[in-house]
Amino acid sequence: MGIAYENLENLNCILSIDYLTDGFDKKNLSNRVAVVIHLHYSDTFNQYKKYMDNIPQEITVYFTTSNDELNRKIENYARHRENCRMIQKNNRGRDISSFLVACRKEILNYKYICFLHDKKEKDPEMKADTNKWIYTQWENMLGSTTYIYNVLSYFDKNTQVGLLLPPIPVSERISFSYRNNWFNNYENTIELAGCLNLNCDINKEISPMALGTVYWARVDALRKLFEHEWKYEDFDVEPLADDGTLSHAVERILEYVAKDAGYGSKWVMTDRYAEESLGYFTIALSKAFERLRSSLGLRYIYDLDQFDAKSLELKKMYRNYKKVYIYGAGLLGKDCLHFMNFIDIKIDAFIVTEMNGNESVIEYIPVYPFNEIEFDNETLVIIAANKKYQEEIFGNLKKKQLPASSLYNWCSY
């Protein structure tokens, strides 16, 4: 299943960490805005502290934990800032029960809510990747004090937006950005949607935006979720399964709760993160297409988009012919051969207009000049040559009285 998102071109929101994007009224923030932070791992507290320090003093911060050592660290931290409150919680439901059980009633008193939680790698080999995931979440929620004001200003100015999510994390060994992220959680999400009486389309072919229950939200956008009478006992006991639980459904349903309430969702990111991600994706895309060209003969995003349709069309044609030639023995011809090998189409030979400067064999496939080939009704010719040579090639093939149905233009763009 390929990855797809609705209105992908309109999903990103990039805000400055250094400059206020427009005038913002900082009055009454303590009554309008709250940040809820769930912490579980005492040894990583300082990793998050630099982001906590970005939260404006006027904003109320709620901490939840079930770890006694963390209790002491949070209490010490709370002495140095105003509007800081501690709420004890049961670990059942982990971070999800923090905002749906422990702090649910408090959240309903605010207009805007930010929720974050800590994270730790299960496998030491995944430490670097997990740290990038943590950075993606916390940087894009609490990147700077100015950034937080810009997030709130964005909500005020864009009343149709109800949910701002951190981007899907990317790193060397995290593949969420490149795949559909339902995993085994579509049916349990549909069941949860029924429980919440949501009236919106949840399409299995469209990957959910939310992953990891970290978000800025307009409380009205998630009101159906917050007003449900959740209990700790609703959530699975530990050890929590890797997939298929209520918790996994909750993290994927956020955008649909917002949609049911009439609000849109976006990925929000700091300008710093956006710059870093652009560089990362540029390099990753370059490496990916280097491999795709050498193994599949794909050079462009257009080729990738057309891959399935092109494969199906060529396989249907192939069934009707006994001999298949590629006309063109340059780079495009070799790319075409790799594509045909991948879709199990056997190539009998390459054709060139003349042999001058051409190899006689390419990857164990013979190369023949055009005038040595015998064409008949059981011959399929795939043209894999630069557009400036195609008129001459089609003219040569027409002289051999080959019907248009026996020709396939590999390079039609």
N, C-alpha and C positions, 0 to 999 in steps of 0.2 A: 504494500500500500504506500503510494507516494505521499509526501507531506503537502498539505494545503491549508491555507488560512483564508478567512473571509476578508476582502478589501485590504489585502496586504500592504498596498501602497499608502494606506491611511492609518496604519497602526502605530507608527512610531512618533513619540513626542520627546524632543531633545531640549533640555533646559540648562541654563548657565549655572555654574557653581560660584561665579565671581560677581555677576551683575544682575540686579533686579530687572526682570524683563519688562515690568511696568509697575506703576504705583500700586502698593499693597497696604491695606489697612491692618495694622498689627494689633488693633484694639480687640479686647475680649477673646483673645486666642485661648485662654484657659477654659473658657466656657464653650468654645466651638470645636477645639481640636484636642485629640488625645493620641498618644503613641503607646501601644501595648507591646511589650518585649517579653518573650518567654525564653528563659535560659535553663539549660540542663547540665552543661559541662563546666565545672568550676575552673578547670585548668586553662580554659580559653577565654576567660572573662576579659582580659586586657585587649584581646584581638578586636573586640566590639566597642570598647570604651571610647576610642577616638571618634566613632560615629555617634555614640550616645551624647558626647560632648557638643555635637553640632545642633542638638535639639534646642530651640529657643527656650529660654527660662520660662516664658509665659505659657508654654504648652505643658499640659499634664502628662506625666509618664507613669504608666502602670507596669510593674514588674511581676511576673509570675515565675515560680520555680518550686520544685519539690526536693531540692538539694540543700541540706543544712549548711554546708560550706559556702555555697553561693548566697544563701540568705545573709551571711555575715558580710560578704563582699558587697552585696547590693545595699545593705544597710549603711555601710561605710561610705559608699558612693553617694547615697541619698542625702547624707549630711552636707554635701557640697552643692546641692542644687534645690531650688524650690519646686513645688508641684510634683513631688515624687512619691508614689505610693506602692506598697508591697501587698500582694494578694497570694496567699498560700493556695496550692492546688494539688490535686491527686495526679500522679504521672499517667494514669490511664487516659488515653487519647492524646498524649504528648502535647505538641504545640497546638493542635486543632482544638482541644478542650480548653486551652487558655482563653481563646476569644469566643468560644461557643458555650462554655460553662462558667469558668472562673470570673471572667470579665464581661460577660454578655450584658448584664443589666447596666453596668457602668457605660459600656459602649453606646447603648441606646440613648444616652443623655447628650451625645455630641453630634455635630454636623459632619465632621471629617475624622477618619480614624486611619492610623498607620499601624500595621502589624508586622513584626519581625521575630525571628527566632534564630538560635544558634544551630550549628551543624558540625558534625565530626565524621571523618572518614571511617568506614568499617575496615578497609584494607589499607595498610600503610603505603602501598604502591599508589593509592589514589589520593594521597594527601595534597599534592600540588593541584590536582584537578578539583578537589573539594574546596580548597582555598580560593580557586578562581570562581567557583559557584558562590561561595560566601561573599566574595568581592562584588560579584554581579548583583546580588540581592541587597547588601547593605549600602554599597556605593550609590545605587540608583534609588534608594529610599531616603538616605540621610547623608548625601554627598557633601553638603556644607550647610551652614545656617542659611545663607542666601538661597541655596538651592531649595531648601524646605519652604521658604517664603514663596519661591517661584512655583513650586508644586501647588501650594494653596491658592495662589493667584490664578494659576491655570484652571483649577476647579471653579473658582469664582467667575472667571471670564468665559468658560466653556461649560455651560449648564447642562449640556447633553451628555457630557462625559461623567461616568459614575465610578470607574475603576481604572487605576493606574498601576500597572504591574511591572516588575523588573523584567528585562528581556530574558528569553530562554538562554540558559548558560551555555557557553562554548569553551572548549578546551581540547587538548590533544586526545583525551579519552572519554569525553562526554559527548554523546551523539544526539542529544535531544533536538538540536537545531536542524538536524537533517532527516528527521523521521516523524511519523505520526505518533503522538504521545498518549494515545488512549491506552496502549498496552492491553491489560485485561480489565479495564475499568469503565468500559462503555455501559454495560448492562447495569452495574451498581450505580453509576451516575444517573442513568435513566430512572432507576428505582428511587433514588434520592429526589430527583426532579418531581416525580409523582407525589412523594411524601410532602414536598414543599408547595405543591400545587402550582408549579411553574407552567406557563403557557408560552413556550418558545421552541423553535426548532433546534435540536441537538443532533448534528449530522456526524455519523461515524467516520465519514470520509474527510472531515475537516478537523484538523488537530486542535485541541484546546490550547488557549493562550496561557492560562494560569498553570504554573507548575512550581510547587514548593510553598504555598500559602504564605507568601510575603506580598504585601500590597499597601497602597494608599487607596482609600475608598470614601466615597460619599455614603454616609450611613444609610440614607434612604435607598441607595442602589442595592444594598445587601439586606434590607430590612426583613424580608421573608426568611432569610437564613438566621438573622440575629433574634427574631421574635419567636422562633421555634423553641419549645421548652426542652432544651437539650439536657441530658444527664450524663455523668461519667460512665454509667453502665451502658449507654448507647454504643460505646466504642469498644473495639476488640481488646482483649487482655494481651499483655506481653508474654512471649516475644511476638511483636507485630509482624504479620506476613509482609513479604516484599511487594505484594500487589493484591488488588481485589477487595480491599477493606473499605469500610465507610470513610475512613480518613483519606484514602486515595480518591474517593468520589468527591469529598468536600473540596479538596484542592483543585479539582478540575471543573467544579460546577460554578465557581465564582462569577465568571463572565456571563453565564446563562441566568443566574439570579439577577444580575444587573440588567441584562437584556429584557427579562420579564418585567422589570420595573421601568423600562423605557429608557435605559441608559446604555451608552457605548463604553467600550473598554479600549485602552491603549497600552503599549509598552512605553514606559518612561525611562529616560536615561540622562545622566549628566553629560555635558558636552565633552568632558574628559574621557568618559567611558566610550562615548560614540566615536571619538577620534581613535582610541586604542582598538576598538572593534573593527573599524574600517580597515586599519592596517592589517589586523589579523585575518580578516576575511579575504582581503586582496591577495595575501600570500597563500592562504589555504586554497582559494579558487585557482590560482596559478598552478599550484602543485597538483590539484585534482584534475585539471584539464590536461596537464602534461601526461598524466597516467591514462586518462580517458582517450587521448589521441593515440598513444602508443598501443593500447590494448583494444580499443573499440573503434578507433577512427573518428572520434568525435572532437571537433575543433571549437565549436561555439555553443552558447546556451541554446541557440535555435536548434542545433542538432540534438541536444538533450531533450528539448521539448517535443521534437518530432520523432524521437527514437521508437516509441511503441507503434505509432502509425506507420512509419517507414518499414519497420521489421515485418509487420503484418502484411503490408502491401507486397513486399519482396517475396515473402514466403508463399503467398498465394500465386504469384507469377511463376515462381520456381517450379511449382508442381506441374506446370504445363510444358516444360522444356527439358531436353536431354543434355544440352551443352550450354554453358554459361561463360561468357567472356567479359573481362573488364577492359574497356577501351581507355587507355591512359596508364602509363607505367611510372609516373612521377610520384610526388608525395601524396597527391590526392588519390591516385590509384592504389598506393600502399595502404592509405587510411581505409579505402573502400574494401580492400582485401581483409583487413582486420575486422571490420564490421561484419562481412559475410562469414568469416570464420566463426564469429561469436554467435551468429544466428543459424549456423549449420547449413550454409549454402556453399556447395562445392564449386570452386572456380577452376575451369579447365585450362584457361590461358589468359595472358594479357595480350592486348592488341595495341600496336603503335603504328602511326602513319608511315614511319620509316625507322630503320634500326640505328641510324647514325646517332652515336652518343648514348644509346640505351643498352642496358644489361640484357643478356640472353635468358637469365633466370632470376626471378625475384621470390625469395622465400619458398624455394622449391617449385614455383609455378613458372612454366616456360613463357617466354615473350616472343611473339611473332609479328612480322610486318603485316599490315592490312592486306596487301595483295597476295599473301600466302594462305589466307583463311577462306575456307569454303563455308558459306552461309546457307542455311535452309530454314524451313518453317519450325524446326525444333531448336533453333538457336536464340538465346536471350543475350542481348548486349547491354551491359551497364556502362554508361558513359561517365567516367571519372576524370574529367579534364577541366582546366580553367575555362571560364566562359568565353574568352577571346578565341579559343580554338574550337568551340562547340559547333559553330556554323559550318566549318569545313568538315568536321567529323560527321555531323548529321547528313551533309551533302554526300559524303563518300558512302555512307550506309544506305542512303536512298537509291544510289546507283545500283546497289546489290539487291534492290527491290525488297528490302526488309520492311515489313509492316510496322507502323508506329507502335502497335501493341507488343512488339518484340524488343522495344527499346525502353530503357529506364535511365532517366537523367539523374545521376547521383548528386550533381552540383547544380541544382535548379535555382539557387539564390545568387 
